[in-house]
């Protein structure tokens, strides 16, 4: 009963296909993503591990340059996609510019339009939207058995889920406004005996497309059967607060947070080990209040515990160690309870 | 020849009459329809690329897809939206 690990999550959720790791920077999201992907791939499933980190952490972990290189197989069945969101945005915006130039047969974008494009690109929401769009893309392609997402620290992400409903209604309203404009156009053309020449159809198609993307993203995140949204945290004050806030936000939106992964926990055996240096024992004790807090606040949500490793998880060998801990944690809830010092 | 001339004359008269009818009966209507269309167009733009006026609505990542269709209207729209208004504007509607 107290055994924990992703093995049990997958047993409980037979349709689970998408695992999302979220959390503050530096808590081990990328490591967890890499490790779980590795484990699933080692069981013979095709897995895509997706990251967007501009610091290219997956490249660090797998010790090869993957950033912006597309889907690369780093181990049998394990594909890694570390997207270069900035490049993606640049290409996307360039395609918009090209379209404008072609539509109006002009060589230069009008100043006021160019201003708008530039300010849109500078928005932080742009980066996130590009990432989510890429997420929708890879899942829609459906080439893999499992998708593991290393989510960038979110802000707009959750808001986008909250907005999916509103945006869907917004598109409805826009549709009405558009149709009204179209009718007026048609009426004027009829009275004047002119032919109607407009891009209306394409515009309505674009609107439909936008709605489709936003709704798909919302479904991807909120699907209770296929998706497990997981937060990674470490026994530290800020990480705990952040997780609490995220859970609250989730509940407000009526979403289900599947669980939390507790990373960097010093094993309790260290306290009894006569060979363990004093400073390590001190650290175990220093962690205690936070482990206790985590245990008390998130007990029912804990899906895995990763012990503190001797070294930074780099290379496939280290990933394998973390993978085993994620799959079936050596520190179970009992061990965690022991760590709380009660 | 004379007949054709007559026909040309008749068709000119027909054109003139139809233009007069259009002018008397329809032009006002067409103009007001066009004005309404302009308002719906501007409303639409406000609802989509409102962030150009500082009203954030939808992630710009997606509204950019609509931008090309609005290019011809943007200048007029911005002028209209950002124009200073005074009492005479309100009185004259």
HADDOCK unambig.tbl for C-alpha pairs under 7 A between the chains (distance, minus, plus):
assign (segid A and resid 96 and name CA) (segid B and resid 65 and name CA) 6.88 0.50 0.50
assign (segid A and resid 99 and name CA) (segid B and resid 68 and name CA) 6.76 0.50 0.50
assign (segid A and resid 100 and name CA) (segid B and resid 68 and name CA) 5.02 0.50 0.50
assign (segid A and resid 113 and name CA) (segid B and resid 71 and name CA) 6.94 0.50 0.50
assign (segid A and resid 116 and name CA) (segid B and resid 52 and name CA) 6.21 0.50 0.50
assign (segid A and resid 120 and name CA) (segid B and resid 60 and name CA) 5.83 0.50 0.50
assign (segid A and resid 125 and name CA) (segid B and resid 59 and name CA) 6.48 0.50 0.50
assign (segid A and resid 126 and name CA) (segid B and resid 59 and name CA) 6.94 0.50 0.50
assign (segid A and resid 126 and name CA) (segid B and resid 60 and name CA) 6.52 0.50 0.50
assign (segid A and resid 126 and name CA) (segid B and resid 61 and name CA) 5.51 0.50 0.50
assign (segid A and resid 129 and name CA) (segid B and resid 59 and name CA) 7.00 0.50 0.50
assign (segid A and resid 129 and name CA) (segid B and resid 61 and name CA) 6.16 0.50 0.50
assign (segid A and resid 130 and name CA) (segid B and resid 61 and name CA) 6.99 0.50 0.50
assign (segid A and resid 174 and name CA) (segid B and resid 44 and name CA) 6.72 0.50 0.50
assign (segid A and resid 177 and name CA) (segid B and resid 40 and name CA) 6.48 0.50 0.50
assign (segid A and resid 177 and name CA) (segid B and resid 44 and name CA) 6.34 0.50 0.50
assign (segid A and resid 181 and name CA) (segid B and resid 37 and name CA) 5.31 0.50 0.50
assign (segid A and resid 181 and name CA) (segid B and resid 40 and name CA) 5.83 0.50 0.50
assign (segid A and resid 181 and name CA) (segid B and resid 41 and name CA) 6.53 0.50 0.50
assign (segid A and resid 184 and name CA) (segid B and resid 33 and name CA) 6.03 0.50 0.50
assign (segid A and resid 184 and name CA) (segid B and resid 37 and name CA) 5.69 0.50 0.50
assign (segid A and resid 185 and name CA) (segid B and resid 37 and name CA) 6.71 0.50 0.50
assign (segid A and resid 188 and name CA) (segid B and resid 30 and name CA) 5.18 0.50 0.50
assign (segid A and resid 188 and name CA) (segid B and resid 33 and name CA) 6.23 0.50 0.50
assign (segid A and resid 188 and name CA) (segid B and resid 34 and name CA) 6.75 0.50 0.50
assign (segid A and resid 191 and name CA) (segid B and resid 30 and name CA) 6.81 0.50 0.50
assign (segid A and resid 199 and name CA) (segid B and resid 69 and name CA) 6.87 0.50 0.50
assign (segid A and resid 203 and name CA) (segid B and resid 66 and name CA) 6.63 0.50 0.50
assign (segid A and resid 206 and name CA) (segid B and resid 65 and name CA) 6.86 0.50 0.50
assign (segid A and resid 206 and name CA) (segid B and resid 66 and name CA) 6.83 0.50 0.50
assign (segid A and resid 210 and name CA) (segid B and resid 62 and name CA) 6.20 0.50 0.50
